[in-house]
Amino acid sequence: MERNTDAKIIEKLIDDGLTTSQIAKQLNISPPSVSYWKKKLNKKLQENKKYNWSEIQKAYDSGLSWNGLYDRFGVAKRSIEKAIIRGEFVSRPKLILTDEERKYKKRLIDREAWMRYHSRKKYQTPIGEDKQALRDFYANCPKGYEVDHIIPISKGGKHSIENLQYLTKKDNRAKSNKLV
């Protein structure tokens, strides 16, 4: 679009009472660009839009995040922060965990990561693959070496005997998930 066209469109949207963020979203441009045109057109910034904070609070209390509030109501995080200071909006209390709860949560996250890795590996094992041979391959890994997938599972390799090799720990870590 040409600059004159941009200015006319932005001026019309400003006159319609839209906020900077709403105009930016509608025209798919950045909010600073809208602010630039508002200043250039000598239009008053309408950032003090009157939001229905009780409706916003109700949506937030039902589980909507701050980003969700922006998507639904067009209210920016900065506006929410100002509303909290004014007392028009109450944020959920921050969850404070004890050391024991924090350790438990970390164990769960580590376990979930291990489970994702294990299941990804499990489902990459071809049907009919000799699972005992795979277990033996892992069990017979020499000391100081690790079992490596020649074509990494993350790159589409299968968990089969033909795709396994022994590498030193240093070489395996250097290879990571690269195709060599």
BAKEMAR-111685 format. One line per 8 residues: number of its first residue (from 1); their letters; for each residue x, y negated, z negated of N, C-alpha, C. Coordinates in nm, 2 decimals, always signed. Layout:
NUM = a = X:Y:Z:X:Y:Z:X:Y:Z  ...
This chain:
1 = merntdak = +0.08:+0.12:+0.00:+0.00:+0.00:+0.00:+0.09:-0.12:+0.00  +0.03:-0.23:+0.06:+0.11:-0.36:+0.06:+0.08:-0.43:-0.07  +0.17:-0.52:-0.10:+0.17:-0.59:-0.23:+0.04:-0.67:-0.24  -0.01:-0.74:-0.14:-0.13:-0.81:-0.14:-0.25:-0.72:-0.18  -0.25:-0.61:-0.12:-0.36:-0.51:-0.14:-0.35:-0.46:-0.29  -0.23:-0.43:-0.34:-0.21:-0.39:-0.47:-0.27:-0.50:-0.57  -0.23:-0.62:-0.54:-0.27:-0.73:-0.63:-0.42:-0.75:-0.63  -0.49:-0.73:-0.52:-0.63:-0.74:-0.51:-0.70:-0.63:-0.59
9 = iieklidd = -0.65:-0.51:-0.57:-0.71:-0.39:-0.63:-0.69:-0.41:-0.78  -0.57:-0.44:-0.83:-0.54:-0.45:-0.97:-0.62:-0.56:-1.03  -0.64:-0.68:-0.96:-0.72:-0.79:-1.01:-0.86:-0.75:-1.03  -0.92:-0.67:-0.93:-1.06:-0.63:-0.94:-1.07:-0.54:-1.06  -0.98:-0.44:-1.08:-0.99:-0.35:-1.20:-0.97:-0.42:-1.33  -0.89:-0.52:-1.33:-0.87:-0.60:-1.46:-1.00:-0.68:-1.49  -1.06:-0.73:-1.38:-1.19:-0.81:-1.40:-1.30:-0.71:-1.44  -1.29:-0.58:-1.40:-1.39:-0.49:-1.44:-1.38:-0.45:-1.59
17 = glttsqia = -1.27:-0.49:-1.65:-1.25:-0.47:-1.80:-1.17:-0.34:-1.83  -1.10:-0.29:-1.73:-1.02:-0.17:-1.76:-0.89:-0.21:-1.83  -0.84:-0.12:-1.91:-0.71:-0.14:-1.98:-0.60:-0.11:-1.89  -0.48:-0.15:-1.93:-0.36:-0.12:-1.85:-0.34:+0.03:-1.83  -0.36:+0.11:-1.93:-0.34:+0.25:-1.91:-0.44:+0.31:-1.82  -0.57:+0.26:-1.83:-0.67:+0.32:-1.74:-0.64:+0.28:-1.59  -0.60:+0.16:-1.57:-0.56:+0.11:-1.43:-0.44:+0.19:-1.38  -0.34:+0.21:-1.47:-0.23:+0.29:-1.42:-0.26:+0.43:-1.39
25 = kqlnispp = -0.35:+0.49:-1.47:-0.39:+0.63:-1.44:-0.47:+0.64:-1.31  -0.56:+0.54:-1.29:-0.65:+0.54:-1.17:-0.57:+0.52:-1.04  -0.47:+0.43:-1.05:-0.39:+0.40:-0.93:-0.26:+0.48:-0.92  -0.24:+0.57:-1.02:-0.12:+0.65:-1.02:+0.01:+0.57:-1.02  +0.02:+0.47:-1.10:+0.14:+0.39:-1.11:+0.17:+0.38:-1.26  +0.28:+0.32:-1.29:+0.32:+0.31:-1.43:+0.25:+0.19:-1.50  +0.23:+0.21:-1.63:+0.17:+0.09:-1.70:+0.25:-0.04:-1.69  +0.39:-0.03:-1.70:+0.46:-0.15:-1.68:+0.44:-0.22:-1.55
33 = svsywkkk = +0.41:-0.14:-1.44:+0.38:-0.21:-1.31:+0.25:-0.28:-1.32  +0.15:-0.23:-1.39:+0.02:-0.29:-1.41:+0.04:-0.42:-1.49  +0.12:-0.41:-1.59:+0.15:-0.53:-1.68:+0.22:-0.64:-1.60  +0.31:-0.60:-1.51:+0.38:-0.69:-1.42:+0.28:-0.77:-1.34  +0.18:-0.70:-1.28:+0.08:-0.76:-1.19:-0.01:-0.85:-1.28  -0.05:-0.81:-1.40:-0.13:-0.89:-1.48:-0.07:-1.02:-1.51  +0.06:-1.01:-1.54:+0.14:-1.14:-1.57:+0.15:-1.22:-1.45  +0.17:-1.16:-1.33:+0.19:-1.24:-1.21:+0.06:-1.30:-1.17
41 = lnkklqen = -0.06:-1.23:-1.20:-0.19:-1.29:-1.16:-0.25:-1.38:-1.27  -0.17:-1.40:-1.38:-0.21:-1.48:-1.49:-0.34:-1.43:-1.55  -0.35:-1.30:-1.56:-0.46:-1.23:-1.62:-0.43:-1.20:-1.77  -0.53:-1.22:-1.85:-0.51:-1.19:-2.00:-0.50:-1.04:-2.02  -0.40:-1.00:-2.09:-0.39:-0.85:-2.13:-0.50:-0.81:-2.22  -0.57:-0.71:-2.18:-0.69:-0.66:-2.25:-0.65:-0.53:-2.33  -0.54:-0.54:-2.40:-0.50:-0.42:-2.47:-0.58:-0.41:-2.60  -0.65:-0.51:-2.65:-0.72:-0.51:-2.77:-0.86:-0.45:-2.74
49 = kkynwsei = -0.87:-0.35:-2.66:-1.00:-0.29:-2.62:-1.06:-0.24:-2.75  -1.19:-0.26:-2.76:-1.27:-0.21:-2.87:-1.30:-0.06:-2.85  -1.23:+0.03:-2.92:-1.26:+0.17:-2.91:-1.36:+0.21:-3.02  -1.44:+0.31:-2.99:-1.53:+0.37:-3.09:-1.45:+0.47:-3.17  -1.39:+0.41:-3.28:-1.30:+0.49:-3.36:-1.37:+0.61:-3.43  -1.50:+0.59:-3.46:-1.57:+0.70:-3.53:-1.59:+0.82:-3.43  -1.61:+0.79:-3.30:-1.62:+0.90:-3.20:-1.48:+0.96:-3.18  -1.38:+0.88:-3.17:-1.24:+0.93:-3.16:-1.20:+1.01:-3.27
57 = qkaydsgl = -1.24:+0.97:-3.40:-1.20:+1.04:-3.52:-1.27:+1.18:-3.52  -1.40:+1.18:-3.47:-1.48:+1.31:-3.47:-1.41:+1.41:-3.37  -1.37:+1.36:-3.26:-1.30:+1.44:-3.16:-1.17:+1.49:-3.21  -1.10:+1.41:-3.28:-0.97:+1.45:-3.34:-0.99:+1.55:-3.45  -1.09:+1.53:-3.53:-1.12:+1.62:-3.64:-1.16:+1.76:-3.59  -1.22:+1.76:-3.47:-1.26:+1.89:-3.41:-1.15:+1.97:-3.35  -1.02:+1.91:-3.36:-0.91:+1.98:-3.31:-0.83:+1.92:-3.20  -0.88:+1.81:-3.14:-0.81:+1.74:-3.03:-0.68:+1.68:-3.07
65 = swnglydr = -0.58:+1.69:-2.99:-0.45:+1.63:-3.03:-0.45:+1.49:-2.98  -0.34:+1.41:-3.02:-0.33:+1.27:-2.97:-0.33:+1.27:-2.82  -0.26:+1.36:-2.76:-0.26:+1.36:-2.61:-0.39:+1.39:-2.56  -0.47:+1.47:-2.62:-0.61:+1.50:-2.58:-0.69:+1.38:-2.60  -0.67:+1.30:-2.70:-0.74:+1.17:-2.72:-0.71:+1.08:-2.60  -0.59:+1.07:-2.56:-0.55:+0.99:-2.45:-0.63:+1.03:-2.32  -0.63:+1.16:-2.30:-0.69:+1.21:-2.18:-0.84:+1.18:-2.18  -0.91:+1.20:-2.30:-1.05:+1.18:-2.30:-1.10:+1.04:-2.32
73 = fgvakrsi = -1.03:+0.96:-2.40:-1.07:+0.82:-2.43:-0.98:+0.71:-2.37  -0.86:+0.75:-2.33:-0.77:+0.65:-2.27:-0.70:+0.57:-2.38  -0.70:+0.63:-2.51:-0.64:+0.56:-2.62:-0.49:+0.60:-2.63  -0.40:+0.51:-2.63:-0.26:+0.54:-2.64:-0.22:+0.57:-2.78  -0.10:+0.63:-2.79:-0.05:+0.67:-2.92:-0.03:+0.54:-3.01  +0.02:+0.44:-2.94:+0.05:+0.31:-3.02:-0.08:+0.25:-3.07  -0.19:+0.26:-3.00:-0.32:+0.22:-3.05:-0.37:+0.30:-3.16  -0.34:+0.43:-3.16:-0.38:+0.52:-3.27:-0.30:+0.48:-3.40
81 = ekaiirge = -0.17:+0.45:-3.38:-0.08:+0.41:-3.49:-0.13:+0.28:-3.55  -0.17:+0.19:-3.47:-0.23:+0.06:-3.52:-0.36:+0.08:-3.59  -0.44:+0.17:-3.54:-0.57:+0.20:-3.61:-0.55:+0.27:-3.74  -0.45:+0.35:-3.75:-0.41:+0.41:-3.88:-0.38:+0.30:-3.98  -0.30:+0.21:-3.94:-0.25:+0.10:-4.03:-0.37:+0.01:-4.07  -0.47:-0.01:-3.98:-0.59:-0.09:-4.01:-0.69:-0.01:-4.09  -0.67:+0.13:-4.10:-0.76:+0.21:-4.17:-0.88:+0.26:-4.09  -0.88:+0.24:-3.96:-0.99:+0.28:-3.88:-0.98:+0.43:-3.83
89 = fvsrpkli = -0.86:+0.49:-3.85:-0.84:+0.62:-3.81:-0.75:+0.69:-3.91  -0.78:+0.82:-3.94:-0.71:+0.90:-4.04:-0.65:+1.02:-3.97  -0.52:+1.02:-3.97:-0.44:+1.14:-3.91:-0.44:+1.26:-4.00  -0.43:+1.37:-3.94:-0.43:+1.50:-4.02:-0.30:+1.49:-4.10  -0.30:+1.55:-4.23:-0.18:+1.55:-4.31:-0.08:+1.64:-4.25  +0.05:+1.60:-4.26:+0.16:+1.67:-4.21:+0.18:+1.80:-4.29  +0.19:+1.91:-4.23:+0.21:+2.04:-4.30:+0.35:+2.04:-4.36  +0.35:+2.06:-4.49:+0.48:+2.07:-4.56:+0.50:+2.21:-4.61
97 = ltdeerky = +0.60:+2.28:-4.56:+0.62:+2.42:-4.59:+0.73:+2.43:-4.70  +0.71:+2.53:-4.79:+0.81:+2.57:-4.89:+0.92:+2.64:-4.82  +1.04:+2.65:-4.88:+1.15:+2.72:-4.82:+1.11:+2.87:-4.79  +1.03:+2.93:-4.87:+0.99:+3.07:-4.85:+0.90:+3.08:-4.72  +0.81:+2.98:-4.71:+0.72:+2.98:-4.59:+0.80:+2.95:-4.47  +0.90:+2.86:-4.48:+0.98:+2.83:-4.36:+1.06:+2.95:-4.31  +1.12:+3.02:-4.41:+1.19:+3.14:-4.37:+1.10:+3.25:-4.31  +0.98:+3.26:-4.37:+0.88:+3.36:-4.31:+0.84:+3.32:-4.17
105 = kkrlidre = +0.82:+3.19:-4.15:+0.78:+3.14:-4.01:+0.90:+3.17:-3.91  +1.02:+3.14:-3.96:+1.14:+3.17:-3.87:+1.15:+3.32:-3.84  +1.12:+3.41:-3.93:+1.13:+3.55:-3.91:+1.02:+3.59:-3.81  +0.90:+3.53:-3.82:+0.79:+3.56:-3.72:+0.83:+3.51:-3.58  +0.89:+3.39:-3.57:+0.93:+3.34:-3.44:+1.03:+3.43:-3.38  +1.13:+3.47:-3.46:+1.24:+3.55:-3.41:+1.18:+3.69:-3.37  +1.09:+3.74:-3.45:+1.03:+3.87:-3.41:+0.95:+3.86:-3.28  +0.88:+3.75:-3.27:+0.80:+3.73:-3.14:+0.89:+3.72:-3.02
113 = awmryhsr = +1.00:+3.65:-3.04:+1.10:+3.64:-2.93:+1.16:+3.77:-2.89  +1.19:+3.85:-3.00:+1.24:+3.99:-2.97:+1.14:+4.07:-2.90  +1.01:+4.06:-2.95:+0.90:+4.14:-2.88:+0.88:+4.10:-2.74  +0.89:+3.97:-2.71:+0.88:+3.93:-2.57:+0.99:+3.99:-2.49  +1.11:+3.98:-2.54:+1.23:+4.04:-2.47:+1.21:+4.19:-2.45  +1.17:+4.25:-2.55:+1.16:+4.40:-2.55:+1.04:+4.44:-2.45  +0.93:+4.37:-2.46:+0.82:+4.41:-2.37:+0.85:+4.37:-2.22  +0.92:+4.26:-2.20:+0.96:+4.23:-2.07:+1.06:+4.34:-2.01
121 = kkyqtpig = +1.15:+4.39:-2.10:+1.24:+4.49:-2.06:+1.16:+4.62:-2.03  +1.06:+4.65:-2.12:+0.99:+4.77:-2.12:+0.91:+4.78:-1.98  +0.85:+4.67:-1.95:+0.77:+4.66:-1.83:+0.85:+4.65:-1.70  +0.98:+4.63:-1.72:+1.07:+4.63:-1.60:+1.13:+4.77:-1.57  +1.09:+4.87:-1.66:+1.14:+5.00:-1.64:+1.05:+5.07:-1.54  +1.11:+5.12:-1.43:+1.03:+5.18:-1.32:+0.96:+5.31:-1.37  +0.85:+5.33:-1.32:+0.77:+5.45:-1.35:+0.85:+5.57:-1.31  +0.86:+5.67:-1.40:+0.94:+5.79:-1.37:+1.08:+5.78:-1.41
129 = edkqalrd = +1.13:+5.67:-1.46:+1.27:+5.66:-1.50:+1.29:+5.74:-1.62  +1.40:+5.81:-1.63:+1.44:+5.90:-1.74:+1.47:+5.81:-1.86  +1.38:+5.80:-1.95:+1.40:+5.71:-2.07:+1.51:+5.77:-2.16  +1.52:+5.90:-2.17:+1.63:+5.96:-2.25:+1.77:+5.92:-2.19  +1.78:+5.92:-2.06:+1.91:+5.88:-2.00:+1.94:+5.73:-2.03  +1.84:+5.65:-2.03:+1.86:+5.51:-2.07:+1.90:+5.50:-2.22  +1.84:+5.57:-2.31:+1.88:+5.57:-2.45:+2.02:+5.62:-2.46  +2.06:+5.72:-2.39:+2.19:+5.78:-2.40:+2.29:+5.68:-2.35
137 = fyancpkg = +2.26:+5.60:-2.24:+2.35:+5.50:-2.18:+2.38:+5.40:-2.29  +2.27:+5.35:-2.36:+2.29:+5.25:-2.46:+2.37:+5.31:-2.58  +2.34:+5.43:-2.62:+2.41:+5.50:-2.73:+2.56:+5.52:-2.70  +2.59:+5.55:-2.58:+2.73:+5.58:-2.54:+2.81:+5.45:-2.50  +2.76:+5.34:-2.53:+2.83:+5.21:-2.50:+2.96:+5.20:-2.58  +3.08:+5.19:-2.52:+3.20:+5.18:-2.59:+3.21:+5.06:-2.69  +3.29:+5.08:-2.79:+3.30:+4.97:-2.89:+3.36:+4.85:-2.82  +3.31:+4.73:-2.85:+3.36:+4.61:-2.78:+3.29:+4.57:-2.65
145 = yevdhiip = +3.21:+4.66:-2.61:+3.14:+4.64:-2.48:+2.99:+4.63:-2.51  +2.92:+4.58:-2.41:+2.77:+4.56:-2.41:+2.71:+4.62:-2.28  +2.59:+4.66:-2.29:+2.52:+4.70:-2.17:+2.46:+4.58:-2.10  +2.49:+4.57:-1.97:+2.45:+4.46:-1.89:+2.37:+4.51:-1.77  +2.27:+4.42:-1.73:+2.19:+4.45:-1.61:+2.27:+4.39:-1.50  +2.30:+4.46:-1.40:+2.38:+4.41:-1.28:+2.29:+4.30:-1.22  +2.17:+4.33:-1.19:+2.07:+4.22:-1.14:+1.99:+4.19:-1.27  +2.00:+4.08:-1.32:+1.93:+4.04:-1.45:+1.78:+4.06:-1.44
153 = iskggkhs = +1.72:+4.11:-1.54:+1.57:+4.13:-1.54:+1.50:+3.99:-1.51  +1.56:+3.88:-1.56:+1.49:+3.75:-1.53:+1.50:+3.72:-1.38  +1.59:+3.78:-1.31:+1.60:+3.76:-1.16:+1.53:+3.87:-1.08  +1.45:+3.95:-1.15:+1.38:+4.06:-1.08:+1.44:+4.19:-1.08  +1.55:+4.21:-1.15:+1.62:+4.34:-1.17:+1.53:+4.43:-1.25  +1.55:+4.56:-1.23:+1.48:+4.66:-1.30:+1.56:+4.72:-1.41  +1.49:+4.78:-1.51:+1.56:+4.84:-1.63:+1.58:+4.99:-1.59  +1.68:+5.01:-1.51:+1.71:+5.15:-1.47:+1.86:+5.18:-1.48
161 = ienlqylt = +1.89:+5.31:-1.48:+2.03:+5.35:-1.49:+2.12:+5.28:-1.38  +2.06:+5.28:-1.26:+2.14:+5.22:-1.14:+2.17:+5.08:-1.16  +2.09:+5.01:-1.24:+2.11:+4.86:-1.26:+2.19:+4.83:-1.39  +2.24:+4.93:-1.46:+2.31:+4.91:-1.58:+2.46:+4.93:-1.57  +2.54:+4.85:-1.64:+2.68:+4.86:-1.64:+2.73:+4.82:-1.78  +2.86:+4.86:-1.81:+2.92:+4.82:-1.94:+3.01:+4.70:-1.91  +3.00:+4.60:-1.99:+3.08:+4.48:-1.97:+3.14:+4.44:-2.11  +3.25:+4.38:-2.12:+3.30:+4.34:-2.25:+3.21:+4.23:-2.29
169 = kkdnraks = +3.20:+4.20:-2.42:+3.11:+4.10:-2.48:+3.14:+3.97:-2.41  +3.27:+3.93:-2.40:+3.31:+3.80:-2.34:+3.26:+3.79:-2.19  +3.28:+3.90:-2.11:+3.24:+3.90:-1.97:+3.08:+3.89:-1.96  +3.02:+3.97:-2.05:+2.87:+3.97:-2.05:+2.81:+3.83:-2.08  +2.87:+3.77:-2.18:+2.82:+3.63:-2.22:+2.85:+3.53:-2.11  +2.97:+3.55:-2.05:+3.00:+3.45:-1.94:+2.91:+3.47:-1.82  +2.87:+3.60:-1.79:+2.78:+3.63:-1.68:+2.64:+3.58:-1.70  +2.60:+3.59:-1.83:+2.46:+3.55:-1.87:+2.36:+3.61:-1.78
177 = nklv = +2.27:+3.53:-1.72:+2.17:+3.59:-1.63:+2.20:+3.55:-1.48  +2.33:+3.54:-1.45:+2.37:+3.50:-1.32:+2.38:+3.62:-1.23  +2.35:+3.60:-1.10:+2.38:+3.71:-1.00:+2.52:+3.70:-0.96  +2.60:+3.81:-0.97:+2.74:+3.80:-0.93:+2.76:+3.87:-0.79
